Amino acid sequence: PRPGGSAMTVREVFAGVRWYLREVSGESAYDRYVEHARRDHPGEPVMSRRDFERHRQDERDRNPRARCC
């Protein structure tokens, strides 16, 4: 229980599940990239989501790690 003894609301549980699924699926990677690019490389263009995903897939193809398929 949280301070005051109140239980988590359905909205809080849903937000936690959504966060977890975005993390394990890799969907939040673009958000982290944009945050990093704007913070550490101001003034440089930020890749679109489409370009980011293409670059990410190209990197996976160039550097395969242990994966099932």
Biopython code that builds the backbone (N, CA, C, O; Angstrom):
import numpy as np
from Bio.PDB.StructureBuilder import StructureBuilder

atoms = [
    (1, "PRO", "N", (0.810, -1.200, 0.000)),
    (1, "PRO", "CA", (0.000, 0.000, 0.000)),
    (1, "PRO", "C", (0.855, 1.266, 0.000)),
    (1, "PRO", "O", (1.988, 1.270, 0.482)),
    (2, "ARG", "N", (0.303, 2.309, -0.536)),
    (2, "ARG", "CA", (0.985, 3.592, -0.598)),
    (2, "ARG", "C", (0.791, 4.331, 0.713)),
    (2, "ARG", "O", (-0.019, 3.928, 1.548)),
    (3, "PRO", "N", (1.539, 5.417, 0.893)),
    (3, "PRO", "CA", (1.335, 6.204, 2.122)),
    (3, "PRO", "C", (-0.134, 6.561, 2.283)),
    (3, "PRO", "O", (-0.807, 6.917, 1.316)),
    (4, "GLY", "N", (-0.605, 6.466, 3.467)),
    (4, "GLY", "CA", (-2.015, 6.724, 3.730)),
    (4, "GLY", "C", (-2.864, 5.483, 3.584)),
    (4, "GLY", "O", (-4.065, 5.525, 3.851)),
    (5, "GLY", "N", (-2.263, 4.364, 3.163)),
    (5, "GLY", "CA", (-2.970, 3.109, 3.086)),
    (5, "GLY", "C", (-3.806, 2.902, 1.840)),
    (5, "GLY", "O", (-4.491, 1.884, 1.741)),
    (6, "SER", "N", (-3.783, 3.827, 0.877)),
    (6, "SER", "CA", (-4.623, 3.644, -0.312)),
    (6, "SER", "C", (-3.959, 2.686, -1.292)),
    (6, "SER", "O", (-2.740, 2.701, -1.464)),
    (7, "ALA", "N", (-4.757, 1.873, -1.917)),
    (7, "ALA", "CA", (-4.256, 0.918, -2.907)),
    (7, "ALA", "C", (-4.053, 1.635, -4.234)),
    (7, "ALA", "O", (-4.537, 2.749, -4.432)),
    (8, "MET", "N", (-3.332, 0.985, -5.137)),
    (8, "MET", "CA", (-3.122, 1.555, -6.462)),
    (8, "MET", "C", (-4.440, 1.588, -7.217)),
    (8, "MET", "O", (-5.266, 0.684, -7.094)),
    (9, "THR", "N", (-4.622, 2.640, -7.997)),
    (9, "THR", "CA", (-5.830, 2.735, -8.809)),
    (9, "THR", "C", (-5.660, 1.897, -10.068)),
    (9, "THR", "O", (-4.548, 1.504, -10.422)),
    (10, "VAL", "N", (-6.758, 1.634, -10.731)),
    (10, "VAL", "CA", (-6.725, 0.892, -11.986)),
    (10, "VAL", "C", (-5.862, 1.650, -12.994)),
    (10, "VAL", "O", (-5.100, 1.036, -13.740)),
    (11, "ARG", "N", (-5.976, 2.960, -13.020)),
    (11, "ARG", "CA", (-5.192, 3.787, -13.940)),
    (11, "ARG", "C", (-3.694, 3.619, -13.675)),
    (11, "ARG", "O", (-2.911, 3.519, -14.620)),
    (12, "GLU", "N", (-3.292, 3.586, -12.422)),
    (12, "GLU", "CA", (-1.874, 3.416, -12.080)),
    (12, "GLU", "C", (-1.377, 2.034, -12.476)),
    (12, "GLU", "O", (-0.257, 1.891, -12.965)),
    (13, "VAL", "N", (-2.195, 1.029, -12.269)),
    (13, "VAL", "CA", (-1.817, -0.331, -12.663)),
    (13, "VAL", "C", (-1.668, -0.394, -14.174)),
    (13, "VAL", "O", (-0.689, -0.939, -14.683)),
    (14, "PHE", "N", (-2.644, 0.167, -14.896)),
    (14, "PHE", "CA", (-2.582, 0.176, -16.354)),
    (14, "PHE", "C", (-1.333, 0.912, -16.841)),
    (14, "PHE", "O", (-0.667, 0.445, -17.764)),
    (15, "ALA", "N", (-1.007, 2.054, -16.235)),
    (15, "ALA", "CA", (0.182, 2.824, -16.627)),
    (15, "ALA", "C", (1.450, 2.000, -16.405)),
    (15, "ALA", "O", (2.369, 2.040, -17.223)),
    (16, "GLY", "N", (1.497, 1.262, -15.314)),
    (16, "GLY", "CA", (2.660, 0.417, -15.045)),
    (16, "GLY", "C", (2.795, -0.715, -16.043)),
    (16, "GLY", "O", (3.897, -1.014, -16.502)),
    (17, "VAL", "N", (1.688, -1.343, -16.378)),
    (17, "VAL", "CA", (1.707, -2.429, -17.366)),
    (17, "VAL", "C", (2.110, -1.877, -18.729)),
    (17, "VAL", "O", (2.909, -2.486, -19.440)),
    (18, "ARG", "N", (1.557, -0.727, -19.088)),
    (18, "ARG", "CA", (1.897, -0.092, -20.376)),
    (18, "ARG", "C", (3.388, 0.222, -20.436)),
    (18, "ARG", "O", (4.036, -0.053, -21.446)),
    (19, "TRP", "N", (3.947, 0.803, -19.354)),
    (19, "TRP", "CA", (5.381, 1.113, -19.305)),
    (19, "TRP", "C", (6.200, -0.166, -19.503)),
    (19, "TRP", "O", (7.137, -0.192, -20.301)),
    (20, "TYR", "N", (5.846, -1.209, -18.785)),
    (20, "TYR", "CA", (6.582, -2.467, -18.863)),
    (20, "TYR", "C", (6.555, -3.033, -20.283)),
    (20, "TYR", "O", (7.591, -3.433, -20.812)),
    (21, "LEU", "N", (5.385, -3.065, -20.891)),
    (21, "LEU", "CA", (5.274, -3.615, -22.243)),
    (21, "LEU", "C", (6.069, -2.791, -23.254)),
    (21, "LEU", "O", (6.690, -3.360, -24.152)),
    (22, "ARG", "N", (6.063, -1.466, -23.125)),
    (22, "ARG", "CA", (6.841, -0.614, -24.029)),
    (22, "ARG", "C", (8.342, -0.865, -23.854)),
    (22, "ARG", "O", (9.098, -0.833, -24.825)),
    (23, "GLU", "N", (8.764, -1.110, -22.628)),
    (23, "GLU", "CA", (10.185, -1.371, -22.376)),
    (23, "GLU", "C", (10.620, -2.711, -22.963)),
    (23, "GLU", "O", (11.630, -2.777, -23.664)),
    (24, "VAL", "N", (9.876, -3.771, -22.689)),
    (24, "VAL", "CA", (10.299, -5.095, -23.155)),
    (24, "VAL", "C", (10.128, -5.259, -24.657)),
    (24, "VAL", "O", (10.833, -6.062, -25.269)),
    (25, "SER", "N", (9.210, -4.519, -25.264)),
    (25, "SER", "CA", (9.013, -4.624, -26.708)),
    (25, "SER", "C", (9.985, -3.737, -27.490)),
    (25, "SER", "O", (10.142, -3.902, -28.699)),
    (26, "GLY", "N", (10.631, -2.803, -26.805)),
    (26, "GLY", "CA", (11.552, -1.896, -27.485)),
    (26, "GLY", "C", (10.877, -0.655, -28.036)),
    (26, "GLY", "O", (11.533, 0.184, -28.652)),
    (27, "GLU", "N", (9.582, -0.528, -27.824)),
    (27, "GLU", "CA", (8.850, 0.610, -28.368)),
    (27, "GLU", "C", (9.323, 1.938, -27.788)),
    (27, "GLU", "O", (9.239, 2.965, -28.461)),
    (28, "SER", "N", (9.813, 1.936, -26.567)),
    (28, "SER", "CA", (10.250, 3.177, -25.934)),
    (28, "SER", "C", (11.653, 3.597, -26.374)),
    (28, "SER", "O", (12.120, 4.667, -25.982)),
    (29, "ALA", "N", (12.324, 2.789, -27.168)),
    (29, "ALA", "CA", (13.690, 3.109, -27.606)),
    (29, "ALA", "C", (13.740, 4.425, -28.377)),
    (29, "ALA", "O", (14.678, 5.203, -28.204)),
    (30, "TYR", "N", (12.746, 4.684, -29.221)),
    (30, "TYR", "CA", (12.747, 5.926, -29.991)),
    (30, "TYR", "C", (12.615, 7.130, -29.060)),
    (30, "TYR", "O", (13.292, 8.140, -29.253)),
    (31, "ASP", "N", (11.760, 7.029, -28.069)),
    (31, "ASP", "CA", (11.595, 8.132, -27.116)),
    (31, "ASP", "C", (12.906, 8.428, -26.405)),
    (31, "ASP", "O", (13.269, 9.590, -26.225)),
    (32, "ARG", "N", (13.620, 7.375, -25.998)),
    (32, "ARG", "CA", (14.925, 7.569, -25.349)),
    (32, "ARG", "C", (15.936, 8.177, -26.309)),
    (32, "ARG", "O", (16.731, 9.031, -25.916)),
    (33, "TYR", "N", (15.913, 7.739, -27.581)),
    (33, "TYR", "CA", (16.816, 8.295, -28.584)),
    (33, "TYR", "C", (16.566, 9.793, -28.759)),
    (33, "TYR", "O", (17.513, 10.579, -28.767)),
    (34, "VAL", "N", (15.299, 10.195, -28.900)),
    (34, "VAL", "CA", (14.973, 11.611, -29.090)),
    (34, "VAL", "C", (15.435, 12.425, -27.889)),
    (34, "VAL", "O", (16.017, 13.498, -28.048)),
    (35, "GLU", "N", (15.178, 11.919, -26.700)),
    (35, "GLU", "CA", (15.607, 12.611, -25.481)),
    (35, "GLU", "C", (17.123, 12.779, -25.471)),
    (35, "GLU", "O", (17.627, 13.862, -25.175)),
    (36, "HIS", "N", (17.849, 11.713, -25.793)),
    (36, "HIS", "CA", (19.310, 11.761, -25.830)),
    (36, "HIS", "C", (19.806, 12.735, -26.895)),
    (36, "HIS", "O", (20.688, 13.553, -26.632)),
    (37, "ALA", "N", (19.239, 12.646, -28.099)),
    (37, "ALA", "CA", (19.686, 13.496, -29.206)),
    (37, "ALA", "C", (19.487, 14.972, -28.876)),
    (37, "ALA", "O", (20.375, 15.791, -29.113)),
    (38, "ARG", "N", (18.340, 15.302, -28.339)),
    (38, "ARG", "CA", (18.073, 16.710, -28.017)),
    (38, "ARG", "C", (18.921, 17.210, -26.863)),
    (38, "ARG", "O", (19.329, 18.372, -26.854)),
    (39, "ARG", "N", (19.191, 16.356, -25.894)),
    (39, "ARG", "CA", (19.984, 16.750, -24.733)),
    (39, "ARG", "C", (21.467, 16.838, -25.066)),
    (39, "ARG", "O", (22.124, 17.819, -24.718)),
    (40, "ASP", "N", (22.005, 15.806, -25.745)),
    (40, "ASP", "CA", (23.448, 15.715, -25.948)),
    (40, "ASP", "C", (23.937, 16.220, -27.295)),
    (40, "ASP", "O", (25.137, 16.425, -27.480)),
    (41, "HIS", "N", (23.028, 16.424, -28.234)),
    (41, "HIS", "CA", (23.414, 16.875, -29.574)),
    (41, "HIS", "C", (22.466, 17.970, -30.062)),
    (41, "HIS", "O", (21.865, 17.840, -31.128)),
    (42, "PRO", "N", (22.331, 19.045, -29.288)),
    (42, "PRO", "CA", (21.398, 20.109, -29.692)),
    (42, "PRO", "C", (21.839, 20.715, -31.025)),
    (42, "PRO", "O", (23.031, 20.832, -31.308)),
    (43, "GLY", "N", (20.879, 21.084, -31.810)),
    (43, "GLY", "CA", (21.182, 21.685, -33.094)),
    (43, "GLY", "C", (21.352, 20.681, -34.215)),
    (43, "GLY", "O", (21.328, 21.063, -35.385)),
    (44, "GLU", "N", (21.524, 19.402, -33.891)),
    (44, "GLU", "CA", (21.636, 18.371, -34.917)),
    (44, "GLU", "C", (20.247, 17.813, -35.201)),
    (44, "GLU", "O", (19.403, 17.746, -34.308)),
    (45, "PRO", "N", (20.013, 17.410, -36.454)),
    (45, "PRO", "CA", (18.680, 16.860, -36.771)),
    (45, "PRO", "C", (18.423, 15.553, -36.022)),
    (45, "PRO", "O", (19.339, 14.771, -35.765)),
    (46, "VAL", "N", (17.163, 15.340, -35.684)),
    (46, "VAL", "CA", (16.724, 14.116, -35.012)),
    (46, "VAL", "C", (16.059, 13.236, -36.066)),
    (46, "VAL", "O", (15.208, 13.699, -36.825)),
    (47, "MET", "N", (16.456, 11.964, -36.106)),
    (47, "MET", "CA", (15.860, 11.034, -37.066)),
    (47, "MET", "C", (14.361, 10.898, -36.821)),
    (47, "MET", "O", (13.890, 10.974, -35.686)),
    (48, "SER", "N", (13.633, 10.697, -37.898)),
    (48, "SER", "CA", (12.209, 10.382, -37.768)),
    (48, "SER", "C", (12.103, 8.977, -37.169)),
    (48, "SER", "O", (13.075, 8.222, -37.167)),
    (49, "ARG", "N", (10.931, 8.640, -36.668)),
    (49, "ARG", "CA", (10.743, 7.288, -36.116)),
    (49, "ARG", "C", (11.026, 6.238, -37.179)),
    (49, "ARG", "O", (11.643, 5.210, -36.898)),
    (50, "ARG", "N", (10.577, 6.499, -38.390)),
    (50, "ARG", "CA", (10.788, 5.547, -39.482)),
    (50, "ARG", "C", (12.282, 5.339, -39.748)),
    (50, "ARG", "O", (12.739, 4.204, -39.879)),
    (51, "ASP", "N", (13.043, 6.445, -39.828)),
    (51, "ASP", "CA", (14.486, 6.340, -40.049)),
    (51, "ASP", "C", (15.181, 5.651, -38.871)),
    (51, "ASP", "O", (16.093, 4.845, -39.056)),
    (52, "PHE", "N", (14.734, 5.983, -37.662)),
    (52, "PHE", "CA", (15.304, 5.357, -36.471)),
    (52, "PHE", "C", (15.103, 3.844, -36.501)),
    (52, "PHE", "O", (16.038, 3.085, -36.249)),
    (53, "GLU", "N", (13.886, 3.412, -36.809)),
    (53, "GLU", "CA", (13.596, 1.974, -36.836)),
    (53, "GLU", "C", (14.380, 1.280, -37.941)),
    (53, "GLU", "O", (14.843, 0.154, -37.755)),
    (54, "ARG", "N", (14.537, 1.936, -39.089)),
    (54, "ARG", "CA", (15.334, 1.365, -40.183)),
    (54, "ARG", "C", (16.796, 1.214, -39.745)),
    (54, "ARG", "O", (17.415, 0.174, -39.969)),
    (55, "HIS", "N", (17.336, 2.261, -39.120)),
    (55, "HIS", "CA", (18.714, 2.220, -38.617)),
    (55, "HIS", "C", (18.874, 1.115, -37.565)),
    (55, "HIS", "O", (19.865, 0.386, -37.562)),
    (56, "ARG", "N", (17.903, 1.008, -36.693)),
    (56, "ARG", "CA", (17.933, -0.012, -35.637)),
    (56, "ARG", "C", (17.920, -1.424, -36.236)),
    (56, "ARG", "O", (18.657, -2.304, -35.790)),
    (57, "GLN", "N", (17.077, -1.624, -37.246)),
    (57, "GLN", "CA", (17.023, -2.943, -37.888)),
    (57, "GLN", "C", (18.315, -3.237, -38.636)),
    (57, "GLN", "O", (18.808, -4.364, -38.601)),
    (58, "ASP", "N", (18.868, -2.235, -39.314)),
    (58, "ASP", "CA", (20.143, -2.419, -40.014)),
    (58, "ASP", "C", (21.247, -2.809, -39.035)),
    (58, "ASP", "O", (22.072, -3.670, -39.340)),
    (59, "GLU", "N", (21.265, -2.182, -37.862)),
    (59, "GLU", "CA", (22.259, -2.522, -36.837)),
    (59, "GLU", "C", (22.079, -3.956, -36.354)),
    (59, "GLU", "O", (23.062, -4.669, -36.154)),
    (60, "ARG", "N", (20.844, -4.381, -36.168)),
    (60, "ARG", "CA", (20.590, -5.767, -35.745)),
    (60, "ARG", "C", (21.051, -6.748, -36.810)),
    (60, "ARG", "O", (21.571, -7.817, -36.488)),
    (61, "ASP", "N", (20.864, -6.394, -38.077)),
    (61, "ASP", "CA", (21.303, -7.272, -39.162)),
    (61, "ASP", "C", (22.827, -7.336, -39.247)),
    (61, "ASP", "O", (23.396, -8.393, -39.521)),
    (62, "ARG", "N", (23.485, -6.198, -39.011)),
    (62, "ARG", "CA", (24.953, -6.158, -39.058)),
    (62, "ARG", "C", (25.586, -6.855, -37.862)),
    (62, "ARG", "O", (26.650, -7.463, -37.983)),
    (63, "ASN", "N", (24.939, -6.768, -36.716)),
    (63, "ASN", "CA", (25.500, -7.312, -35.475)),
    (63, "ASN", "C", (24.512, -8.265, -34.824)),
    (63, "ASN", "O", (23.941, -7.950, -33.780)),
    (64, "PRO", "N", (24.304, -9.433, -35.432)),
    (64, "PRO", "CA", (23.344, -10.369, -34.839)),
    (64, "PRO", "C", (23.845, -10.892, -33.487)),
    (64, "PRO", "O", (25.018, -11.228, -33.326)),
    (65, "ARG", "N", (22.946, -10.948, -32.548)),
    (65, "ARG", "CA", (23.243, -11.520, -31.237)),
    (65, "ARG", "C", (22.391, -12.762, -31.088)),
    (65, "ARG", "O", (21.667, -13.158, -32.000)),
    (66, "ALA", "N", (22.492, -13.352, -29.945)),
    (66, "ALA", "CA", (21.688, -14.562, -29.707)),
    (66, "ALA", "C", (20.210, -14.193, -29.786)),
    (66, "ALA", "O", (19.714, -13.437, -28.951)),
    (67, "ARG", "N", (19.526, -14.705, -30.754)),
    (67, "ARG", "CA", (18.088, -14.523, -30.891)),
    (67, "ARG", "C", (17.517, -15.743, -31.587)),
    (67, "ARG", "O", (18.238, -16.495, -32.243)),
    (68, "CYS", "N", (16.261, -15.924, -31.443)),
    (68, "CYS", "CA", (15.669, -17.169, -31.917)),
    (68, "CYS", "C", (15.579, -17.261, -33.433)),
    (68, "CYS", "O", (15.691, -18.358, -33.980)),
    (69, "CYS", "N", (15.379, -16.134, -34.138)),
    (69, "CYS", "CA", (15.120, -16.220, -35.572)),
    (69, "CYS", "C", (16.042, -15.316, -36.377)),
    (69, "CYS", "O", (15.949, -15.276, -37.604)),
]
sb = StructureBuilder()
sb.init_structure("model")
sb.init_model(0)
sb.init_chain("A")
sb.init_seg("    ")
for serial, (resi, resn, name, xyz) in enumerate(atoms, 1):
    if name == "N":
        sb.init_residue(resn, " ", resi, " ")
    sb.init_atom(name, np.array(xyz, "f"), 0.0, 1.0, " ", f" {name:<3s}", serial, name[0])
structure = sb.get_structure()
